[in-house]
């Protein structure tokens, strides 16, 4: 609902689930949300709109700054929807994220069982994947970058993103320059017209291999020409060497009443990139794994923290041998491979066909023969597996969590232990409450800062079935 703008002074008293600072003014019963403010700060804001019972505001001035406030490294920090906590010192970010876990789980665990976050050694340039959007305004001005915060998909021109290697931003600028010299239109989701949708850039942090994918609409009347693709590839090669570079075109086929289809075309280089992870086992031994990553496969976006996450997961459950481990939402079978030395067999389930194909290749490359991956939706596949008894069930679901229906199907296997890794502690808590009502007991929560300068974190929960 639109409202007249007005200025007011508020003191920040809390944060929303999405990381926005919240405060209250004397003349409003609704909380006011503003970006880039710190707990305890007194700020002057301009109220812009009302949304879902909250007044959204713009920060005008920090009247009483917090002692841990820092100058954001990025010039886009005030408006970008990517990372909203650059104004917080890194140690302060860790404290706040740990506070989220404590507030969620204090009714289920003693404080010493809610472990402090495992920090990121290098909280800048850590992302191995970025996705950028193409857009045009009503005047035909072209934009390629990230989405503005609190906007309805408005894209801004990105100059430099400090969460990824500088070559990512250089590639973005080169592609934008190519696009501005063409008549190609950006795809408009509301009207269903246009061609260019997204630009995805990935990197193997340890292997230095790079992948760039252009995603376009597949309608014949809006097809991209071979001449355009040649110039697109040349733009990328102006930034990156040919060796170790893969360039793809992804085409999205939409038809009313039918499931959206995706197809990919290799324009340059190998059909995948590789990444390596070195995992530390509780015994102190280290093991290196090699992973094939296709353009559409999921892989943890922070490579160095993924190594810590998986090493900590092993430490949490211990190295004892288990007969059957069930790995749900297994992706490219990363966790299944890591846990494979401690199981007679690991059974994975994954819905993404690209990830399943990569998983099969990864198992062969790493010479692992006791892990199998089944393609399909977890809710459909689980009952068909007819697993009578599972020693350990590993779940790493999307942000939406597992949900009651899927949890009930997972419990058919009556796993003795559950390792629940989540990128959303709120949905994780909801699922854990259901598990605890069905005979499980939560042992601990361990946070891992997978996403510095954002509100997000990974959390490891370990549950044991009561006798």
Order of alpha helices (4+ residues) and beta strands (2+ residues): beta-beta-beta-beta-beta-alpha-beta-beta-beta-beta-alpha-beta-beta-alpha-beta-beta-beta-beta-alpha-beta-alpha-beta-alpha-beta-alpha-beta-alpha-beta-alpha-beta-beta
